[in-house]
Amino acid sequence: MQFLPLWMAPWLLSAVAATSLVAVHWSMPNYRVPQEILISITSSCTMMLPQGFLDSQCGFVVSDAIWSMLLGTIWGMLASIPYTIACRAKLQSHELMLQQMASFECRAAECTIEADRILVEQVVQTLFKSEHEEEPVVQAASSPGTYEHLQTESGADSSVASWVPSTTYQVGSETTGILHNNVASPGTDQEALDAFNSYIRGPLRRAVMESVGNQLHLPYRICLVAALPLILYFPVDLLQCGDDCRSRYNYPSLKNVFLSEMLAWLVNTFLVFPIFCPILLRMLKHAFTVQSQKLQLVLAILSTVLTFSYGFLCAGVVGGLV
């Protein structure tokens, strides 16, 4: 069963918006700044290296990597505030979710209408009664919004045995079972509520941890979605490259340009761009442990700049190698 936290959608939209800001400004040096200025900036950054080394293939890789890292530093400064706000909210919401499940108490739950508390407790007590012959199986259809009724199968013998509630979730062709064997068989209504609390704190929380992960975990597919603006913008340079682009990079033919840029795009898409968010979350987690609010902001901005500098450095190395 897949769990989708409420904080996931706002954080993902914020990350996509911040990445879109980076992608939009990525084109400015190529189309708004004269080529002579770009060449002079790259030359200034590599002036400490021998000219013979710069004229070689390795020198081209180093120059491309330095130029990409410089761009990443600039874009990291622009996106630092939006990313800091989005990732801070994600870290706090994720931690709060796990803490609330670890200390869950149904008796202390907030109800908009206080009369509903009695009804909810009665339903919980009914589900966690011990007078059943076998465990019930709760099945949920794979499509959202459709739920089947609780089904309880009785065994061959008629003896009344203690049971352990079990929940089975059906997702597509796979079935994931969550057994809460550590929940004691309740004999009274209060023990039924205690058993429900134990189930939320134990098996259900572990199932959420397996599906959503810890505070710093992000699924790979979510990282790809967050990097979509960069992924979709990268082919722009590839598709508009003509004869001037070929002569600038000394390519023998446009076919070689297309193949090399396509390979660089694939590598950056699946190996480089998805690492931005996980690295940034880990750095911000340590930055937010500082007591001073001003120092937290400085460290958060520095973390974002370093993350984008490192990511674009990797992208530049990939582009130079291919």
For each residue, the residues with C-beta under 8 A, 3 or more apart:
1: 140 169 171 176 178 207 211
2: 171 211
3: 207 208 211 212
4: 8
5: 8 93 94 97 212
6: 9 93
7: 10 11 89 90 93 94 97
8: 4 5 11 12 222
9: 6 12 13
10: 7 13 14 86 89
11: 7 8 14 15 86 87 89 90 93
12: 8 9 15 16 222 225 226
13: 9 10 16 17
14: 10 11 17 18 82 85 86 89
15: 11 12 18 19 83 86 87 226 277
16: 12 13 19 20 225 226 228 229
17: 13 14 20 21 82
18: 14 15 21 22 79 82 83 86
19: 15 16 22 23 79 226 227 228 229 230 276
20: 16 17 23 24 229
21: 17 18 24 25 78 79 82
22: 18 19 25 26 75 78 79 229 230 308
23: 19 20 26 27 229 230 232 233
24: 20 21 27
25: 21 22 28 74 75 78
26: 22 23 29 30 71 75 230 233
27: 23 24 30 31 32 233 236
28: 25 31 32 33
29: 26 32 33 38 71
30: 26 27 33 237
31: 27 28
32: 27 28 29
33: 28 29 30 37 38
34: 37 38
35: 38 39
36: 39 40
37: 33 34 40 41
38: 29 33 34 35 41 42 67
39: 35 36 42 43
40: 36 37 43 44
41: 37 38 44 45 67 70
42: 38 39 45 46 63 66 67
43: 39 40 46 47
44: 40 41 47
45: 41 42 63 66 67 70
46: 42 43 49 54 59 62 63 66
47: 43 44
48:
49: 46 53 54 59 62
50: 53 54
51: 54 55
52: 55 56
53: 49 50 56 58 59 62
54: 46 49 50 51 59 60 62 63
55: 51 52 59
56: 52 53 59 60
57: 60 61
58: 53 61 62
59: 46 49 53 54 55 56 62 63
60: 54 56 57 63 64 320
61: 57 58 64 65 317 320 321
62: 46 49 53 54 58 59 65 66 320
63: 42 45 46 54 59 60 66 67 320
64: 60 61 67 68 316 317 319 320
65: 61 62 68 69 313 316 317 320
66: 42 45 46 62 63 69 70 316
67: 38 41 42 45 63 64 70 71 316
68: 64 65 71 72 312 313 315 316 317 319
69: 65 66 72 73 309 310 312 313 316
70: 41 45 66 67 73 74
71: 26 29 67 68 74 75 312
72: 68 69 75 76 308 309 310 311 312 313 315
73: 69 70 76 77 305 308 309
74: 25 70 71 77 78
75: 22 25 26 71 72 78 79 308 312
76: 72 73 79 80 304 305 306 307 308 309
77: 73 74 80 301 304 305
78: 21 22 25 74 75
79: 18 19 21 22 75 76 82 83 304 308
80: 76 77 83 84 300 301 304 305
81: 84 85 301
82: 14 17 18 21 79 85 86
83: 15 18 79 80 86 87 280 304
84: 80 81 87 88 284 297 300 301 304
85: 14 81 82 88 89
86: 10 11 14 15 18 82 83 89 90
87: 11 15 83 84 90 91 277 280 281 284
88: 84 85 91 92 284 288 300
89: 7 10 11 14 85 86 92 93
90: 7 11 86 87 93 94 281
91: 87 88 94 95 215 281 284 285 288
92: 88 89 95 96
93: 5 6 7 11 89 90 96 97
94: 5 7 90 91 97 98 212 214 215
95: 91 92 98 99 215
96: 92 93 99 100
97: 5 7 93 94 100 101 208
98: 94 95 101 102 205 208 209 214 215
99: 95 96 102 103
100: 96 97 103 104
101: 97 98 104 200 201 204 205 208
102: 98 99 201 205
103: 99 100 201
104: 100 101 197 200 201
105: 108 109 197
106: 109 120 121 124 193 196 197 200
107: 121 193
108: 105
109: 105 106 117 120
110:
111: 114 116 117 120
112: 116
113: 116
114: 111 117
115: 118 119
116: 111 112 113 119 120
117: 109 111 114 120 121
118: 115 121 122
119: 115 116 122 123
120: 106 109 111 116 117 123 124
121: 106 107 117 118 124 125 189 193
122: 118 119 125 126
123: 119 120 126 127
124: 106 120 121 127 128 192 193 196
125: 121 122 128 129 189 192 193
126: 122 123 129
127: 123 124 136 150 165 192 196
128: 124 125 165 183 186 192 193 195 196
129: 125 126 132 186 192
130: 162 163 185 186 187
131: 160
132: 129 135 136 152 160 163
133: 154 155 158 159 160 161 163
134: 152 153 154 155 161 163
135: 132 163 164 165 166
136: 127 132 150 151 152 165 166
137: 151 152 153 166 167 168
138: 150 151 167 168 169
139: 148 151 168 169 170
140: 1 146 147 148 169 170
141: 146 147 148 170
142: 170 171 172
143: 146
144:
145:
146: 140 141 143
147: 140 141
148: 139 140 141 151
149:
150: 127 136 138
151: 136 137 138 139 148
152: 132 134 136 137
153: 134 137
154: 133 134
155: 133 134
156:
157:
158: 133
159: 133
160: 131 132 133
161: 133 134
162: 130 185
163: 130 132 133 134 135 185
164: 135 179 180 181 183 185
165: 127 128 135 136 180 183 195 199
166: 135 136 137 177 178 179 180
167: 137 138 177 178 180
168: 137 138 139 175 176 177 178
169: 1 138 139 140 175 176 177 178
170: 139 140 141 142 175
171: 1 2 142 174 175 176
172: 142
173:
174: 171
175: 168 169 170 171
176: 1 168 169 171 207
177: 166 167 168 169
178: 1 166 167 168 169 203 204 207
179: 164 166 203
180: 164 165 166 167 183 198 199 202 203 204
181: 164
182: 198 202 203
183: 128 164 165 180 195 198 199 202 203
184: 191 194 195 198
185: 130 162 163 164 195
186: 128 129 130 189 190 191 192 193 194 195
187: 130 191
188: 191 192
189: 121 125 186 192 193
190: 186 193 194
191: 184 186 187 188 194 195
192: 124 125 127 128 129 186 188 189 195 196
193: 106 107 121 124 125 128 186 189 190 196 197
194: 184 186 190 191 197 198
195: 128 165 183 184 185 186 191 192 198 199
196: 106 124 127 128 192 193 199 200
197: 104 105 106 193 194 200 201
198: 180 182 183 184 194 195 201 202
199: 165 180 183 195 196 202 203 204
200: 101 104 106 196 197 204 205
201: 101 102 103 104 197 198 204 205
202: 180 182 183 198 199 205 206
203: 178 179 180 182 183 199 206 207
204: 101 178 180 199 200 201 207 208
205: 98 101 102 200 201 202 208 209
206: 202 203 209 210
207: 1 3 176 178 203 204 210 211
208: 3 97 98 101 204 205 211 212
209: 98 205 206 212 213 214
210: 206 207 213
211: 1 2 3 207 208
212: 3 5 94 208 209 217
213: 209 210 216 217 218 219
214: 94 98 209 217
215: 91 94 95 98 285
216: 213 278 281 282 285
217: 212 213 214
218: 213 222 223 277 278 281
219: 213 222 223
220: 223 224 274
221: 224 225
222: 8 12 218 219 225 226 277
223: 218 219 220 226 227 273 274 275 276 277 278
224: 220 221 227 228 231 269 270 273 274
225: 12 16 221 222 228
226: 12 15 16 19 222 223 276 277
227: 19 223 224 230 231 269 273 274 276 277
228: 16 19 224 225 231 232
229: 16 19 20 22 23 232 233
230: 19 22 23 26 227 233 234 273
231: 224 227 228 234 268 269 273
232: 23 228 229 235
233: 23 26 27 229 230 236
234: 230 231 237 238 265 268 269
235: 232 238 239 265
236: 27 233 239 240
237: 30 234 240 241 261
238: 234 235 241 258 261 262 265
239: 235 236
240: 236 237 245
241: 237 238 245 246 254 257 258 261
242: 245 246 254
243: 246 247 254
244: 247 248
245: 240 241 242 248 249 251 257
246: 241 242 243 249 251 253 254 257
247: 243 244 250
248: 244 245
249: 245 246 257
250: 247
251: 245 246 254 256 257 260
252: 256
253: 246 256 257
254: 241 242 243 246 251 257 258
255: 258 259
256: 251 252 253 259 260
257: 241 245 246 249 251 253 254 260 261
258: 238 241 254 255 261 262
259: 255 256 262 263
260: 251 256 257 263 264 322
261: 237 238 241 257 258 264 265 322
262: 238 258 259 265 266
263: 259 260 266 267 322
264: 260 261 267 268 315 318 319 322
265: 234 235 238 261 262 268 269
266: 262 263 269 270
267: 263 264 270 271 272 318 322
268: 231 234 264 265 271 272 273 314 315 318 319
269: 224 227 231 234 265 266 272 273
270: 224 266 267 274
271: 267 268 274 275
272: 267 268 269 275 311 314 315 318
273: 223 224 227 230 231 268 269 276 311 315
274: 220 223 224 227 270 271 277 278
275: 223 271 272 278 279 311 314
276: 19 223 226 227 273 279 280 307 308 311
277: 15 87 218 222 223 226 227 274 280 281
278: 216 218 223 274 275 281 282
279: 275 276 282 283 307 310 311
280: 83 87 276 277 283 284 303 304 307
281: 87 90 91 216 218 277 278 284 285
282: 216 278 279 285 286
283: 279 280 286 287 303 306 307
284: 84 87 88 91 280 281 287 288 300 303
285: 91 215 216 281 282 288 289
286: 282 283 289 299
287: 283 284 290 296 299 300 302 303
288: 88 91 284 285 296 300
289: 285 286
290: 287 295 296 299
291: 295
292: 295 296
293: 296 297
294: 297 298
295: 290 291 292 298 299
296: 287 288 290 292 293 299 300
297: 84 293 294 300 301
298: 294 295 301 302
299: 286 287 290 295 296 302 303
300: 80 84 88 284 287 288 296 297 303 304
301: 77 80 81 84 297 298 304 305
302: 287 298 299 305 306
303: 280 283 284 287 299 300 306 307
304: 76 77 79 80 83 84 280 300 301 307 308
305: 73 76 77 80 301 302 308 309
306: 76 283 302 303 309 310
307: 76 276 279 280 283 303 304 310 311
308: 22 72 73 75 76 79 276 304 305 311 312
309: 69 72 73 76 305 306 312 313
310: 69 72 279 306 307 313 314
311: 72 272 273 275 276 279 307 308 314 315
312: 68 69 71 72 75 308 309 315 316
313: 65 68 69 72 309 310 316 317
314: 268 272 275 310 311 317 318
315: 68 72 264 268 272 273 311 312 318 319
316: 64 65 66 67 68 69 312 313 319 320
317: 61 64 65 68 313 314 320 321
318: 264 267 268 272 314 315 321 322
319: 64 68 264 268 315 316 322
320: 60 61 62 63 64 65 316 317
321: 61 317 318
322: 260 261 263 264 267 318 319
